[in-house]
Amino acid sequence: MNTNKIAAVFFVFLGLCTFSFAIETGQYRLLSISTTEKLIVVSSIPDKTKYILDVASAKITVNGEPAEFKELKSFSIIQVKLELKEDKRKGVDIDGSALEIRITDPDKLPPKSP
């Protein structure tokens, strides 16, 4: 094989790997929470694309401190790092998995020094 064919095969492989899954990070509006299945429905800001995400293995933090899944109920805006990968669970089409959920709550931040 000459180098042009090897390069072409490499770029095709790289392209296929890119489309196999997508990892996105952004700010989302939390629309719904299912505590029994550990699923959330979020809407991306600003384009309002909705996703159903599995959060069973997500790392959840509030102001940098570890938090529990049930604490998500208190917030409407969250930052999510997610992997888009279609799946189906108990008849529900899942769009992907949340890898990390970060929340910044100004009410729980320590006061600033003067």
C-alpha positions in Angstrom: 0.0 0.0 0.0 1.2 3.4 -0.8 1.1 6.3 1.8 -1.9 8.0 0.1 -4.0 4.8 0.6 -2.9 4.5 4.2 -3.7 8.1 4.9 -7.1 7.7 3.3 -7.9 4.6 5.4 -6.7 6.4 8.6 -9.0 9.5 7.9 -12.0 7.2 7.1 -11.4 5.3 10.4 -11.0 8.6 12.3 -14.3 9.9 10.8 -16.2 6.7 11.8 -14.9 7.0 15.3 -16.1 10.5 15.5 -19.7 9.5 14.6 -19.8 6.5 16.9 -20.6 8.7 19.9 -20.5 12.3 20.8 -19.5 13.9 24.1 -21.0 17.3 24.7 -20.6 19.7 27.6 -23.0 22.6 28.2 -25.6 24.3 30.2 -29.1 22.7 30.3 -32.5 23.4 31.8 -33.6 20.5 34.0 -37.1 19.6 32.9 -37.9 16.3 34.7 -36.4 13.7 37.1 -37.3 10.0 37.4 -35.9 8.8 40.7 -36.9 5.2 40.2 -34.9 4.8 37.0 -32.3 7.6 37.5 -33.3 9.4 34.3 -33.5 13.1 33.7 -35.0 15.1 30.8 -33.0 18.2 30.0 -33.2 21.0 27.4 -30.1 22.6 26.0 -29.7 26.3 26.3 -30.3 28.2 23.9 -31.4 25.9 21.1 -33.9 23.9 23.4 -32.9 20.4 22.1 -34.3 17.9 24.6 -32.5 14.8 25.8 -33.4 11.9 28.0 -30.3 10.9 29.9 -29.3 8.1 32.2 -27.6 9.5 35.3 -27.0 6.3 37.2 -23.2 6.6 37.0 -22.9 10.4 36.7 -20.6 12.4 39.0 -22.8 15.0 40.6 -21.3 18.1 42.3 -22.8 21.3 43.8 -20.3 24.1 44.2 -17.5 21.6 43.8 -18.7 19.3 46.6 -20.1 15.8 45.9 -23.9 15.7 45.9 -26.7 13.1 45.8 -29.0 12.5 42.8 -32.1 13.5 44.8 -30.5 17.0 45.3 -31.1 17.7 41.6 -34.7 18.4 42.3 -33.7 21.8 43.9 -32.2 23.2 40.7 -33.4 24.2 37.2 -30.1 25.1 35.5 -27.3 22.5 35.4 -24.1 22.0 33.6 -23.9 18.5 32.0 -21.1 16.6 30.3 -22.9 13.9 28.4 -22.3 11.1 25.9 -24.9 10.8 23.2 -25.6 7.1 22.5 -29.1 5.9 21.8 -30.4 3.1 24.1 -33.8 1.7 25.2 -34.8 0.9 28.8 -38.3 -0.4 29.8 -39.8 1.0 26.6 -38.2 4.5 27.0 -35.8 5.7 24.3 -32.7 7.1 26.0 -30.6 9.6 24.1 -27.4 9.1 26.2 -25.7 9.1 29.5 -24.7 12.0 31.8 -21.0 11.6 32.7 -20.8 14.6 35.0 -23.4 17.1 36.4 -22.1 20.3 37.9 -24.2 22.9 39.7 -23.2 26.3 40.9 -25.6 27.5 43.6 -25.0 31.1 44.6 -27.1 30.7 47.8 -24.7 28.0 49.1 -21.4 29.8 48.2 -19.4 31.2 51.1 -19.7 35.0 51.5 -17.0 37.1 49.8 -14.5 38.9 52.0 -14.5 42.7 51.8 
